[in-house]
Amino acid sequence: MPFELYYWDEIQGRGEFVRLALEEAAADYVDVARQPSGMAAMMKFLKGATEASAPFAPPFLKDGDLIVSHVANILLYLGPKLGLAPSQESLRFVANGLQLTITDFVAEVHDTHHPLSTNLYYEDQKDAAKQRSTDFIEHRIPKFMGYFERTVERNGNGGDHAVGSQLSYVDLSLFQVIEGLRYAFPRATKGFGERYPALMALHDAVGKRPNIKAYLTSERRLAFNESGIFRHYPELDQDV
Amino acid sequence: MPFELYYWDEIQGRGEFVRLALEEAAADYVDVARQPSGMAAMMKFLKGATEASAPFAPPFLKDGDLIVSHVANILLYLGPKLGLAPSQESLRFVANGLQLTITDFVAEVHDTHHPLSTNLYYEDQKDAAKQRSTDFIEHRIPKFMGYFERTVERNGNGGDHAVGSQLSYVDLSLFQVIEGLRYAFPRATKGFGERYPALMALHDAVGKRPNIKAYLTSERRLAFNESGIFRHYPELDQDV
């Protein structure tokens, strides 16, 4: 039975971190909301009053009767099944910790364009968004990216890997974060190559993997857009 | 060897979710930063250039050589060891999913007083904080609390439990969230008893557990204060 991934049908968003793992492993999966009547199927789960494990929000993964929600939790669950988690059990907690740091980073990316409320349009919180983005570019990008750079550097047995000696879902997620940041903040990310060489080597290595490369050029890969987490609003990027 | 918990020494903050689990289980642990020279010991880890699994931020737990970071990850690790996780493996992913929803809720609580930047004082972002808090009280509290209420209700085999048929770390965390919300927003949380009866029954049951009760009145339990996540700024509470 294929894995069923439930996520909004028109954005990469948080679902993309799961899609990349499924694609790298050439796993049998259905991106449910992108099938005919798929959005209705997803909403049924979200409103479902009877499911004991009804999720709070997409993405969630259905594997048989089990519903697993939240990106890091889905990847924790899928990692060993897809050969994308460290084999040593203790390192799986390290991988999960890194993934949760990525989760926090992604939430901060979202808040650059929605600092006051998810119930307001971006246009109605532009001034606050500019303040938050300025802080994000000055302080938060260097803090998170510097941390991940040191993590890859320190992982001596790993080469281009964040944890362990083989590719893990954490590497795929770091690739996606960098892709997203470059899309959203082309000016602020210009010097990434010099500033974060280990991380950018990891990024480039992921982008060259055959299954990832095939996926990125397929119709299954949605384009970045201004409904997702990573949005390109030039006025929020680093000032010229 | 005792577990070593590393977290800021003067606030409940995110560390409190871990403390509650350790206390309920009467586990052998050291709250490192609250010991003499403890803050220095913690900062050494955060700055540590050599530790492969150096954490991004507190809290983190050291168990022998292993360092586990992020609340949900620490609880995932400790849960089975402390008898505070469901015994069925699939339910552990459900518990982790719920804990990650709590994590998101707690991050939103933090952002009610710091919507623009963690590098600015609250006083320098008061107007934005008022807007974000208003939205939080109107939309986000009902959304999260309603979700957790339905979760407890639906968990038929559980009585006062969010997942499974016995106490889990998720129940302890829900207790703490409710304690914190009541401290921060006494006016907005006034009707919690009528609005969220299942959740409040769970909260009250946790508060009556002997080890939790003893902990809450001990010197180990720090008081809520305006340096933590849950801050009582009357001007951010629901308008009279």
Interface residues (C-beta under 8 A of the other chain):
Chain A: A49 T50 E51 A52 S53 A54 P55 F56 F60 L66 I67 V68 S69 H70 A72 N73 L76 Y77 S90 F93 V94 N96 G97 L100 T101 D104 A107 D111 P115 L116 S117 N119 L120 A128 Q131 R132 D135 H139 F144 Y147 R150 T151 R154 N155 G156 V163
Chain B: A49 T50 E51 A52 S53 A54 P55 F56 F60 L66 I67 V68 S69 H70 A72 N73 L76 Y77 S90 F93 V94 N96 G97 L100 T101 D104 A107 D111 P115 L116 S117 N119 L120 A128 Q131 R132 D135 H139 F144 Y147 R150 T151 R154 N155 G156 V163
